[in-house]
Amino acid sequence: MIDLRSDTVTRPTPGMRQAAFEVEVGDDVYGEDPSVLKLEETAARLLGKEAALFVTSGTQGNQIAALTHCQPGDEVLLEANAHLFLYEGASMSALAGVQPRTIEGDRGAMDPNKVRAAVRPDDIHFPETGLICVENTHNKAGGAVVSLGNMQAIYEVARENGIPVHLDGARLFNAVTASGVSAKQYASQADTVQFCLSKGLGAPVGSIITGSASFIARARKWRKRLGGGLRQVGVIAEPGYIALTQMVDRLADDHDNARLLADSVNQIAGLRVECPVETNIVLVNVEGAGMTAEQFLDELKKEGILAVPFGTHTVRFVTHFDVSREDIKEAIDHMRKII
Ligand code: TLP
């Protein structure tokens, strides 16, 4: 199988497995696991924040951010196709008791003027605007990099109004790799950042939230309330540390492979790449081949290729550590055959 469903399918490297085997562990709820402490310190330093918290997943990180920033009844502004809005089971509403309000973006970037216009005035009828969320790279926009300038402009609006900004940086290091802008620079345009260790960076489990020391102290309590206070967690934190310190540079290979996939797909009549490929995600429209996404995916599966539907006629392919350039060429050959 050539699995292009997501970069979440990457398996831990032999080095990560070995580290998990050998690592010295302690009880993290007592703050005694050396690997977790090392990972959190490293992540905080890398992003230029006071503190960091190791959490089980990107979804948990985003939800802890919403719970820590907001009060029930608040409104959260976010892009119309944000992961937080589309793919987290409405957990913001179910858990934090907040109301999401979406703003249609352009390749994942919200217009700062629209964000300003959406901030609620002080009026007894309205919710308080409790949080603004930005996503970078933007998954549903095909791995688009949201520019630092756009993030700066949104952060400006947020500060004018005393509203915190949370960055869903599940694939922040893909944005860093593609743009040359550092993680610290992106993180400086948000109060809190969540990024995933378990996507292109290859760790088996885990995400990080970074922010001020007081925010992280409150977030730690929310993590505990959600049952996310783990014990001898070094067995997953140590692979996470390897992901963060050794796996960032290789993301460029995934981006090259995504471009190869996109260029080759565009040469197959009936298939069309929907948007520019900036990172490791390729959205392919199959309507011209007279198929729905599901039909195309069924045919792909028969050929041993996996991808996911991203719309009626849109299929998403994600390149990652466990697919080689050869695999991409093979996948293309199968697509040609199907067409
Ligand atoms: N995205 C997954 C699916 O949930 C769609 C994927 O395969 O892309 N933020 C963004 C931008 C994400 O893309 C994801 C995962 C998350 C948050 C949630 O991370 P996890 O899966 O660790 O909860």
Boltz pocket constraint, residues with backbone or C-beta under 6 A from the ligand:
constraints:
  - pocket:
      binder: B
      contacts: [[A, 5], [A, 6], [A, 7], [A, 8], [A, 56], [A, 57], [A, 58], [A, 59], [A, 60], [A, 62], [A, 83], [A, 84], [A, 87], [A, 135], [A, 137], [A, 138], [A, 139], [A, 168], [A, 170], [A, 171], [A, 196], [A, 198], [A, 207]]
      max_distance: 6.0
